[in-house]
């Protein structure tokens, strides 16, 4: 039984060391590329138990060694009981908002209270003809964009992430949809 305890401790140490190496590698890479933001999917979305405080402390300690980079945590899904992506990331120094997950958890309005800490917003939607659409959402893609631009007054980077990618036959629609991000009146 003691051997099993040592094996569990050993694998925990390996996990922690891998986590540290993971943070260092990607923050170093981001620095070397002269990028400003490094986005982390900080937890396994299927785990029902993990220590968010440990992850936060570890990332924070390592991120201070890379002052030119914003170590940003994305609002990815969770199976942690009683938690949502927003409840898990709201206390982080820098965050990335993924529109797909705000739609799935209906948390868009929750982010208004922490817009000063948003480093990047992922506009993830499905391309339907020449417009962006959010599936399974209580708000439309363009309503969310209006909230982000006009209510939050967000001026930072917007990263377009087409759900399912784009293919040659719909490339013209993709271009029109991209232009609609600048011209859409909601």
C-alpha positions in Angstrom: 0.0 0.0 0.0 2.9 2.4 0.7 4.3 1.7 -2.7 1.0 2.7 -4.3 1.0 5.9 -2.3 4.5 6.7 -3.6 3.5 5.9 -7.1 0.5 8.3 -6.8 2.8 11.0 -5.3 5.3 10.4 -8.1 2.7 10.8 -10.8 1.4 13.9 -9.1 4.9 15.4 -9.1 5.3 14.5 -12.8 1.9 16.1 -13.5 2.9 19.3 -11.7 6.3 19.4 -13.4 4.7 18.9 -16.8 2.3 21.7 -16.0 5.2 24.0 -15.1 7.1 23.0 -18.3 3.9 23.5 -20.3 3.4 27.1 -19.0 7.1 28.0 -19.4 7.3 26.6 -23.0 4.3 28.4 -24.3 5.1 31.7 -22.5 8.7 31.5 -23.8 7.4 30.7 -27.3 5.0 33.7 -27.2 7.8 35.9 -26.1 10.1 34.7 -28.9 7.4 35.4 -31.4 6.9 38.9 -30.1 3.2 38.1 -29.5 1.3 39.8 -26.7 -1.1 37.2 -25.6 -0.8 33.5 -24.8 -4.1 31.8 -24.4 -4.4 28.8 -22.1 -7.1 26.2 -21.9 -6.2 25.7 -18.2 -8.2 22.6 -17.2 -9.4 19.3 -18.7 -13.0 20.1 -19.6 -14.1 16.6 -18.7 -12.6 16.4 -15.2 -15.0 16.5 -12.4 -12.3 17.4 -9.9 -9.4 19.8 -10.1 -7.8 22.5 -8.0 -8.4 25.8 -9.8 -6.5 27.7 -7.1 -3.4 25.6 -7.7 -3.6 26.2 -11.4 -4.1 29.9 -10.9 -1.2 30.1 -8.5 1.2 28.1 -10.7 0.3 30.1 -13.8 0.6 33.4 -12.0 4.0 32.6 -10.6 5.4 31.5 -13.9 3.7 34.4 -15.9 5.6 37.0 -13.8 8.8 35.7 -15.4 7.4 36.8 -18.9 6.2 40.4 -18.3 5.8 41.2 -22.0 3.2 38.4 -22.4 -0.4 38.4 -21.1 -1.0 34.8 -19.9 -4.7 34.6 -20.6 -7.2 31.9 -19.5 -10.0 31.0 -21.8 -13.6 30.4 -20.6 -13.6 26.7 -21.7 -16.3 24.3 -20.6 -16.2 22.5 -17.3 -17.7 19.5 -15.5 -16.7 20.8 -12.1 -19.8 20.6 -10.0 -21.4 23.9 -9.3 -19.0 25.8 -11.6 -19.3 27.5 -15.0 -16.5 28.8 -17.2 -17.1 32.3 -16.0 -17.1 31.4 -12.3 -13.7 29.6 -12.8 -12.0 32.4 -14.7 -13.4 35.6 -13.2 -10.6 35.9 -10.7 -7.7 35.5 -13.2 -5.7 38.6 -14.1 -6.1 38.2 -17.8 -8.9 36.3 -19.7 -9.9 35.3 -23.2 -13.6 35.1 -24.0 -14.8 32.5 -26.5 -18.2 33.4 -27.9 -19.2 29.8 -28.4 -18.8 29.0 -24.7 -20.5 32.2 -23.6 -23.5 31.1 -25.8 -23.5 27.6 -24.5 -23.5 28.7 -20.8 -25.5 31.9 -21.5 -22.8 34.0 -19.8 -22.2 36.9 -22.1 -23.6 39.5 -19.8 -21.6 38.1 -16.9 -18.4 39.3 -18.5 -19.4 42.9 -18.5 -18.1 43.1 -14.9 -14.6 42.1 -15.9 -14.1 43.6 -19.4 -11.0 45.5 -18.2 -9.2 42.1 -17.9 -10.2 40.7 -21.3 -7.1 40.3 -23.5 -8.8 38.6 -26.5 -12.2 37.6 -27.7 -12.7 34.6 -29.9 -15.6 35.2 -32.3 -16.5 31.6 -32.9 -19.6 31.1 -35.0 -21.0 29.0 -37.9 -20.9 30.4 -41.4 -24.5 30.3 -42.8 -24.3 31.7 -46.4 -22.7 35.1 -45.8 -23.6 35.6 -42.1 -22.2 34.4 -38.8 -24.6 32.3 -36.6 -24.3 31.0 -33.0 -26.0 27.7 -32.6 -27.7 26.9 -29.3 -27.7 30.5 -28.1 -30.1 32.9 -26.5 -28.5 35.7 -28.4 -27.3 36.1 -32.0 -23.7 36.4 -33.2 -24.3 40.1 -34.2 -26.1 40.9 -30.9 -23.0 39.6 -29.1 -20.7 41.6 -31.3 -22.8 44.7 -30.6 -22.6 44.0 -26.9 -18.8 43.6 -27.1 -18.2 46.7 -29.2 -20.8 49.1 -28.0 -21.8 48.1 -24.5 -18.5 46.9 -23.2 -16.5 49.4 -25.4 -14.0 46.6 -26.0 -11.1 47.8 -28.2 -8.8 44.7 -28.0 -8.1 41.9 -30.5 -11.0 39.9 -32.0 -10.0 36.5 -33.3 -12.5 35.0 -35.8 -12.8 31.2 -35.4 -15.2 29.7 -38.0 -16.9 26.7 -36.5 -16.1 23.8 -38.8 -13.6 25.9 -40.7 -14.0 27.2 -44.2 -13.8 25.3 -47.5 -13.2 26.5 -51.1 -16.9 26.4 -52.2 -17.9 28.9 -49.5 -14.8 31.1 -49.5 -16.7 34.0 -51.2 -19.4 33.7 -48.4 -16.6 33.7 -45.9 -15.2 37.0 -47.3 -18.7 38.6 -47.2 -19.2 37.3 -43.6 -15.8 38.8 -42.6 -16.8 42.1 -44.1 -20.2 41.9 -42.2 -18.3 42.1 -38.9 -17.3 45.7 -39.8 -20.6 46.8 -41.4 -23.3 45.0 -39.5 -25.8 47.3 -37.8 -27.5 45.5 -34.9 
